[in-house]
Structure formats: C-alpha cells, structure tokens
Amino acid sequence: MNNYQAHSTAVVDEGAIIGKGTKIWHFSHIMSGAVIGENCTIGQNVFVAPQAILGNNIKVQNNVSVYTGVVCEDDVFLGPSCVFTNVINPRSFVSRKEEFRPTLVKKGATIGANATVICGVTIGEYALIGAGAVVTKDIPDYALIVGNPGKQIGRVDKEGNTV
C-alpha cells in the first residue's frame, strides 16, 4: 500500500522513492531512482528524473522537469514551467551524461514561473527567483533575483516579503 496519492494518469516507476502524504497529479512521470520526500505536491505534467532529489514539503507546479543532478532541500517552491538544465553545452549527437553538473536549491527557496536555472549553481536558503529570471551563478541566501541574466535587486525574508 502506497503512503502517497497518484492520479491514475501519473506514471510512477518501480524504484522511485516517494514519501508519505505526497500527492502526484495528472500526467506526471516519476522515474526509478527519483527521491521525493513527505507532504510534497507534484503538479500536472511534471517529470522527475533518476537521482533527482526533492525534500519534504515541496511544491512543484505544472510543467516542470527536475533532471538528474538537481537537489531541492525542504520547503522549496518550483513555479509553473520553471526550467532546470544539467549539461552546460548540450548536443543531441554527443553523450555528456558524465558531465552533468549538480544544482542545489536550498531550504525554503522559491523559483518563479518560467525561470531558468543553468546547471552547476546553488540557490541560497529562502532566495526568491522572480518569474522569467535566468540564474547563471550562485545565489546568496534571502536574495531577490530578477532578469536575464539574473541580478540581485534586493533581499526577502522567510515569507518572501522584501526587506
């Protein structure tokens, strides 16, 4: 008996680890080797790759792909259609799986809708990445980031209010 809920159209591969109280919605695919913590919400059309790790109390909104090498600590919010990468210079005809660069999203951080996170960066605790921003370098704790490339324009508190 599963301790999580998955919609009938979701695909959860054998070998995926999913915590108690997690909900997985329509058309999502959780691959073998993916790890999802407790009390998470996985929105519609979400993909979680092998060796991707999502902590507890994470909200992944619709149309997000969490690729191998991405680690999100507890209480992270991934906005609709935000994008992660895991190869810095992809080519369809060159296999670069041994070159995956890890990405760490620390506790409580928010990544806004349609933001892009280039692989190999760390996003600090409770940082807030604005909608559509492109993260190309490490982000400090509590930073407010907007634009392309993403630039810090301020700071936020734990609740996401500017300070």
N, C-alpha and C positions, 0 to 999 in steps of 0.2 A: 504494500500500500504506500503510495506517494504521500509525502507530507507537504506537497506543493500542489497548485492547481495549474493545469494547462488546458487551453481551449482545444477542442477536437481537431482544429486545423493546424495546430502547432506541432512541430516535429522536435522531439527530444530524443537524441541518440543515446543508446546504451553506453554507459561510461561517463555521461555528464553527471556532475555533482550539483545538486540543487537543494538549497536549504529550506527548512520548514517555513511555511507561510508565504512563500514566493508565489506570485501569480504571473503566468505567461499567456499572452493574448494571441489573437488571430495571426496565422501565417508566419509565426516566428520559428527560427531554427536554432536549436542549441546543440552544438556538436559534441561528440565524445571528447572528453578531456577538458571541457569548459568547466569552470567552477563559479557557481552563483551562490551567494550567501542567503541568509534568512531574511524574510519580510521584504523582498525586492518586488518591484513591479516591472515587468518586461513588456513593453508596448507592442503594438501591431507591427508586423514585418521587421522584426529585429533579428539580427544574426549574431551569434556569439561563437567564436572560433575555438578550436582546441587551444588549451593553455592560456586563454584569456581568463582573467580572474576579476570577478565582481564581488565586493564585500557585502556587508549587511545593510539593509535599509536603503538600497539604491533604487532610483527611479530612472529607467531607460525609456524615453519617449519613442514614438513611432519612427520607423525607417532609419534606425541606427545600426551600423555594423561595428562590432567590437572584435578586432582582429587579434591574432596570436601576438603576444608581446605587450598587450595592454593590460594594466593592472589598475583597478579603481578601488580605493580604500572605502571604508564605511561612509554612508550618508552622502554619496555623490549623486548629482543630478545631471543626466545627459539629455539635453534638449532635443526636440524633433529634428531629425535629419542631420544631426551633427556628424562629423566625419573624422575617423581615425585613419592613419596610414601606418605601415610597418616596414616599408622599404623606402630608402631615400631617393633612389634613382631607378624606378621600375621599368622593365622592358618585357613585353609579352614573350619574347623568344629567349630570354636569359633567366634561368632559375637563380633566385637570390635568397632562398629560404634561410640559408646560413648567415645572411646579412641582416636579418630582422633586427630592428632597433627597438628596445623596450620603451614604453611610455608609462609613466606613473601619474595617476590623478589622486592626489592626497585627500584625506578625510574632509568631507563637507564641501568640496569644490563644486561649482556649477559651470557647465559648458552650455552656452545658449544655442538656440535653434540655428541650424545651418553653419555653425562654426566649424573650422577645420583645424585639426591638431596634427602637425607634422611629427613623425615618429622621432623618438630619442629625447623627448623633453619630459620634464617634471612640472606638473601644475601644483602649486602650493596649497596648503590647507585653507579652506574656505575662500579661495580665489573665485572670482566671478568673471567668466569669459563671455563677453557680450555676443549677441546674435550676429552671425556672419563674420566674426573675427577669424583671423588666421594666426594660429600660435606656431611660431617658428623657433622659439627659445624657451628656456626655463622661466617659470612664472613664480614670483615670491608669494608667500602666504598672504592672504587677505587682499591681494591686488585686484583692481578693476581694469580689465583689458578690453580694448575695442580696436577695430580697424584691421587693415591689411597692408603691411604686416601688423600684427597685434602690438599695441603700445599701452603702457600703463598710464591711465588718466586719473587715477585716484585709488582709494582704499575702501574696503567694505568691512562690516562687522560680521559676526557669525550668522546673522539673519539676512545678510545681503544688502543691508542699508549702507549708503555711502557715509563715510565719516571724515 
